[in-house]
Amino acid sequence: MSRSGSDPGPGGGAPVRFAVVANPENRRAALFADAVRAAGLPAPRTVPWERVLRSGGAEFAADEIVRLDSPGENPEVDRLLRGVEEPTRVEGSARWYRRFVRAVRELRGGVRLDDADELAVMFDKRRCHAALAAADVPVPRSPTSGPDAAPVAGWDDVRAAMRDHRMPRLFVKLAHGSSASGVLAVESSGRGRVRATTSVELAPDGSLFNSLKVRRYEREQDIAAIVDALAPDGLHLERWLPKASQRGRAADLRVVVVAGRATHAVVRTSASPLTNLHLGGSRGDLDAVRDAVEAAGARWADVLAVGERAAACFPHTLCVGVDLLPAVGWRRFAVGEVNAFGDLLPRLTGLPGGGAEGLDTYAAQVAAVLRRARPGAGPRTGPAAAPLPHPAGPDHQHHPHHPHHQHRTETTRASA
């Protein structure tokens, strides 16, 4: 049964009204609008990212519930953020980060479902890794975690980190990258030879391009050229953990956490170390993963709890997508990344017992807002059992992350 558009707003008075900052032509905006209308509410007001970037922000009414969606997949918005004319170029992610965070901070008014400070952490892999480690969330070991880590100036520093930290296999990631842009899975042999698997295409003139084809580079001079070109945008290094497989393909999980609860999950498998679906990855069998976890003597609920613990590091953000890395044997899991816009999983409905059965990721978020907005909705439990996310204003400040750099064991065991 759809909810009435007369559902009370944040203060229990006016009806709930949504606004979304998005690229209006993008399917993300359409999917969220469909979920809002399906709940019996008026369609959300859409504020284009291009307008926000060109006009220095946007204003929202005090009772508007404001959701931010990805600014990606729009060439003009990408140009405004990265300052690069060719949208397939890899370079420019540091500029993208600075301009994106500034644009989020220039939004004024409304009740936010996302938080500028937390977004700034999630879009810096070094800071995000440190925040997770500080909260005792299992993560791969990293020599670049946190603001005090030594920067990676180029390939020589990567080679030194592999030697000094005994990491013959590691991932090199753009600190502010997304969708596997600029990611290299690097491995070295005992005889000193290296190879890298990546979607980066190295042009003859040294330019770097994102490609839908996963490549393998085996000449160290090519790998060095790519890393040296990426380094000015900031790099994050992580140990390459051996992952469990499904049907002979490397596997990981994307777990969507809404209001503190793991509501959706999908298995991604690939013949390469990069499981992103747009790079040839495919959805795996979630029931088979659950069976494998339980056959290993672990509990599926504890696997989902790892994702919830990661999301709890960002308490003012309604929804995140957490990438879980299963160790060989399906008993241990680590967090690879926390994605602010990790909810694009069309037609995927909620997990049994997750509170979003029959709902897609967008409908689950709308339902969570309505539960919080209605007075007398009853007690909530879990890490995000909090009021509707904070009203934004010029005096709003908080600093939730004070990470240290003592890293726990790289995976956590799901309880037997």
PABA-515612 format. One record per residue (C-alpha): x, y, z; residue in three letters. Coordinates in steps of 0.25 Angstrom, whole numbers, plus 2048, in hexadecimal, padded with zeros to 3 digits. Layout:
N
XYZALA ...
//
This chain:
416
800800800MET 80680D7FCSER 808818806ARG 800825806SER 806832801GLY 80083880ESER 80B831816ASP 81083B820PRO 81E84181EGLY 82A842827PRO 82384A832GLY 816842831GLY 80F84E829GLY 80F85081AALA 810844811PRO 81D83E80DVAL 824845801ARG 8308407FAPHE 83A8477F2ALA 8468417EBVAL 8538467E6VAL 85583E7D9ALA 85883E7CAASN 84983E7C6PRO 84B8357BAGLU 85282A7C2ASN 84B81D7C5ARG 84E81F7D4ARG 84582C7D5ALA 83A8247CDALA 83B8187D7LEU 83A8217E3PHE 82F8297DEALA 82781C7DBASP 8298177E9ALA 8248247EFVAL 8188247E6ARG 8158167E9ALA 81581A7F8ALA 8098237F5GLY 8128307F6LEU 81383B7ECPRO 81F8397E2ALA 82C83F7E8PRO 83184C7E4ARG 83E84A7DCTHR 8498547DCVAL 8538517D1PRO 8628507D5TRP 8668597C9GLU 85D8647CFARG 8648627DDVAL 8728627D7LEU 86F86F7CFARG 8678777D9SER 86F8747E5GLY 86586B7EDGLY 85686A7EFALA 84C86E7F9GLU 8428647FFPHE 836866808ALA 837863816ALA 82D857815ASP 833851808GLU 83A84480AILE 846845801VAL 84D8397FBARG 85A83A7F3LEU 85C8317E7ASP 86882E7DFSER 86D8397D5PRO 87382F7CCGLY 86F82B7BEGLU 86D8397B9ASN 87983F7B0PRO 87684D7B4GLU 87584B7C3VAL 8828427C2ASP 88984E7BAARG 8858587C5LEU 88A84E7D0LEU 8978497CAARG 89B8547C0GLY 89D84A7B5VAL 89784B7A8GLU 89783C7A4GLU 88E8347AEPRO 8958277ACTHR 8A382D7B1ARG 8A78287BFVAL 8AE8347C4GLU 8A883F7CCGLY 8A28377D8SER 8A88407E2ALA 8A284C7DCARG 8958457DBTRP 8968427EATYR 8988507EEARG 88D8567E5ARG 88384B7E9PHE 88584D7F8VAL 88585C7F7ARG 87885B7EFALA 8718527FAVAL 87585C804ARG 86F8687FCGLU 8618617FDLEU 859869807ARG 84C86580FGLY 84485880FGLY 84584C817VAL 851844812ARG 85183580FLEU 86083680CASP 86B83D814ASP 87684680EALA 881842818ASP 87E833816GLU 87E834807LEU 88B83B808ALA 89082F80FVAL 88A824806MET 88F82B7FAPHE 89D82A7FFASP 8A181C800LYS 8AD81F809ARG 8A4826813ARG 89981C812CYS 8A3810814HIS 8A8817821ALA 89A81A826ALA 89680B824LEU 8A380682BALA 8A1810837ALA 89380A839ALA 8997FC839ASP 8927F882BVAL 89B7EE824PRO 8A27F4818VAL 8AE7F080FPRO 8BB7F5815ARG 8BF80280ESER 8CC80A80FPRO 8C481780BTHR 8B9817815SER 8B582481BGLY 8BA832819PRO 8C8830820ASP 8CC825816ALA 8D782880DALA 8D282C7FFPRO 8D58237F3VAL 8DD82B7E9ALA 8DE8217DEGLY 8E18137DBTRP 8EE8137E3ASP 8E68157EFASP 8DD80A7ECVAL 8E98007E9ARG 8EE8057F7ALA 8E18027FEALA 8E07F47F8MET 8EE7F17FDARG 8ED7F880BASP 8DF7F380EHIS 8E17E5808ARG 8D67E77FEMET 8D97E07F2PRO 8CB7E27EDARG 8C47EF7F0LEU 8B97F87EAPHE 8BD8067E5VAL 8B180F7E6LYS 8AE81D7E3LEU 8AB8247F0ALA 89F82B7EBHIS 89B8217E0GLY 88E8197DESER 88980E7D5SER 8978077D4ALA 89D8147CDSER 8AC8147CEGLY 8AC8077D6VAL 8B87FD7D4LEU 8B97EF7DAALA 8C87EE7DAVAL 8D07E17DDGLU 8DF7DE7DDSER 8E67D17DCSER 8F27CC7E4GLY 8FB7D07D9ARG 8F77DE7D9GLY 8ED7DE7CDARG 8E07E57CEVAL 8D37E67C7ARG 8C67EE7C9ALA 8B87EC7C6THR 8B07F87C3THR 8A57FF7BBSER 8AF80B7B8VAL 8B380C7AAGLU 8C18127A8LEU 8C181A79BALA 8CE81C793PRO 8CF82A797ASP 8CE8267A6GLY 8C082B7A8SER 8B78217B0LEU 8A981D7ACPHE 89E8157B4ASN 89A8097ABSER 8907FE7ACLEU 89B7F47A9LYS 8A37EF7B4VAL 8B27EE7B0ARG 8BE7E87B5ARG 8CB7EF7B5TYR 8D87E77B7GLU 8E37F17B3ARG 8E77F97C0GLU 8E98057B8GLN 8DB8067B4ASP 8D68037C2ILE 8DF80E7C7ALA 8DA8187BCALA 8CC8167C1ILE 8CF8177D0VAL 8D78237CEASP 8CC82A7C6ALA 8C28267D0LEU 8CA82B7DCALA 8C783A7DCPRO 8B98377DFASP 8BC82F7EBGLY 8BE8207EDLEU 8B98167F7HIS 8C08087F8LEU 8BA7FC7FEGLU 8BE7ED800ARG 8B77E47F5TRP 8B07DA7FELEU 8AE7CC7F8PRO 89F7CC7F6LYS 8957C07F6ALA 88F7BC7E8SER 8827B77E3GLN 8827AE7D7ARG 8917B17D4GLY 88F7C07D4ARG 8947CA7DFALA 8887CF7E7ALA 8857DA7F1ASP 8787E07F6LEU 8717EE7F5ARG 8697F0802VAL 85F7FC802VAL 85D801810VAL 85180A812VAL 84F811820ALA 859807826GLY 8537FA821ARG 8587F2816ALA 84C7F180CTHR 8527ED7FFHIS 85E7E47FAALA 8637E07EDVAL 86F7D77EAVAL 8787DB7DFARG 8817D17D8THR 88C7D37CDSER 8977CC7C6ALA 8A07D87C9SER 8A47DE7D7PRO 89A7EA7D3LEU 88B7E57D6THR 8847F27D1ASN 8797EE7C9LEU 87C7F87BEHIS 88A7F27BCLEU 8847E47B9GLY 8807E07C7GLY 8737D97C9SER 8697D67D4ARG 86C7CA7DCGLY 8637C07E4ASP 8607C77F2LEU 8597BA7F7ASP 8667B27F4ALA 86E7BC7FBVAL 8657BB807ARG 8667AC807ASP 8757AD805ALA 8767B6812VAL 86E7AD81AGLU 8757A0815ALA 8827A681AALA 87C7A7828GLY 8797B6827ALA 86C7BE828ARG 8667C681DTRP 8617D1827ALA 8707D382BASP 8747D681DVAL 8697E081BLEU 86D7E6829ALA 87B7E9823VAL 8747F2819GLY 86B7F9823GLU 8787FC82CARG 87E803820ALA 87280B81EALA 87180F82CALA 87E81782ACYS 875820822PHE 86982282BPRO 86482F824HIS 863828817THR 856820814LEU 85B81680ACYS 868811806VAL 86D8057FEGLY 8787FD804VAL 8817F47FCASP 8857E7804LEU 8917DF801LEU 88F7D0804PRO 89C7C9808ALA 89E7BB802VAL 8957B180AGLY 88A7BB80CTRP 88C7BD81BARG 8937CA81BARG 88F7D7815PHE 8957E5813ALA 8907F280EVAL 8967F7801GLY 88E804800GLU 88280C805VAL 87B8137F9ASN 87281F7FBALA 86B81C7EEPHE 86B80D7EFGLY 85C80A7EEASP 85A8097DFLEU 8567FA7DELEU 8497FB7D5PRO 83E7F07D8ARG 8467EB7E4LEU 83C7E97F0THR 83F7E97FFGLY 8457DD806LEU 83C7D480FPRO 83B7DA81DGLY 8427E7819GLY 8367F081AGLY 8357F380BALA 82F7E6806GLU 8297E97F8GLY 82F7F77F7LEU 83A7FB7EEASP 8468037F4THR 83F8117F1TYR 83180C7F7ALA 839807803ALA 83E815805GLN 83181C804VAL 82B81280DALA 836815818ALA 833824817VAL 824822819LEU 827819825ARG 82F82482BARG 82682F827ALA 81982982DARG 81782C83CPRO 814820844GLY 81B81783AALA 82080F846GLY 82F80C84BPRO 83A809841ARG 846801843THR 85480083DGLY 85F80983APRO 856814833ALA 84B81483DALA 84B82383CALA 84282F838PRO 84083382ALEU 84E838825PRO 852846829HIS 84C853825PRO 85785A81DALA 85B868820GLY 867871820PRO 86B86D82FASP 86A85E82CHIS 87885882FGLN 87C84A834HIS 889843833HIS 885834835PRO 89382E831HIS 8A082F839HIS 8A6822833PRO 8B381C838HIS 8BC813830HIS 8BC806838GLN 8B67FC82FHIS 8AF7EF834ARG 8B07E282DTHR 8AC7E381FGLU 89F7DB81FTHR 8957D882ATHR 8907CA82CARG 8817C882BALA 87D7C2838SER 87B7B3839ALA 
//
